[in-house]
């Protein structure tokens, strides 16, 4: 698992999560925004951009993480169950510094 960002202010983060609708809270707890994911349907490496009230997520498909794909795009309507946590590929380690 690659934690790509730290949560600097845990109280603010928890307050933000608590202010979201219940379905969004559930998705955030299962799929936090500070991890790197592989989209199982396309094998692309993605980061979560946003959470929707219909239980889906919007993801960023960054070209640096997916060099064999077209330039980066943002894709909405992704079923979060199609995401699996993944490590940073060796070719992309220059992009992120993992955190504890």
URWO-V184953 format. One record per residue. RES is the residue in one letter. SS is DSSP state (~ for helix, > for strand, _ for the rest). PHI is phi in whole degrees, 0 to 359 (* if undefined). BURIAL is + if it has 24 or more other ideal C-beta (glycine too) atoms within 12 Angstrom, else -. Layout:
RES_SS_PHI_BURIAL / RES_SS_PHI_BURIAL
This chain:
X___*_- / X___246_+ / X_>_276_- / X___264_+ / X___205_- / X___265_- / X___262_- / X___286_- / X___235_- / X_~_300_- / X_~_298_- / X_~_296_- / X_~_298_- / X_~_296_- / X_~_294_- / X_~_298_- / X_~_300_+ / X_~_296_- / X___277_- / X___276_- / X___300_- / X_~_307_- / X_~_296_- / X_~_292_+ / X_~_303_- / X_~_299_- / X_~_293_+ / X_~_299_+ / X_~_295_- / X_~_278_- / X___229_+ / X___296_+ / X___284_+ / X___258_+ / X_>_243_+ / X___262_+ / X_>_231_+ / X_>_251_+ / X_>_276_+ / X___294_- / X___286_- / X___234_- / X___66_- / X_>_271_+ / X_>_267_+ / X_>_223_+ / X_>_239_+ / X_>_281_+ / X_>_264_- / X_>_199_+ / X_>_243_+ / X___246_- / X___292_- / X___272_- / X___89_- / X_>_263_+ / X_>_234_+ / X_>_254_+ / X_>_237_+ / X_>_262_+ / X_>_252_+ / X___280_+ / X___298_- / X___295_- / X___272_+ / X___224_+ / X___296_- / X___272_- / X___250_- / X___300_- / X___311_- / X___308_- / X_>_222_- / X_>_248_- / X_>_237_+ / X_>_256_- / X_>_79_- / X_>_277_+ / X_>_289_- / X_~_298_+ / X_~_291_- / X_~_271_- / X_>_254_+ / X_>_231_- / X_>_299_+ / X___216_+ / X___272_- / X___288_+ / X___295_- / X_~_307_- / X_~_292_- / X_~_243_- / X___298_- / X___289_- / X___279_- / X___240_+ / X___245_- / X___296_- / X___237_- / X___274_-
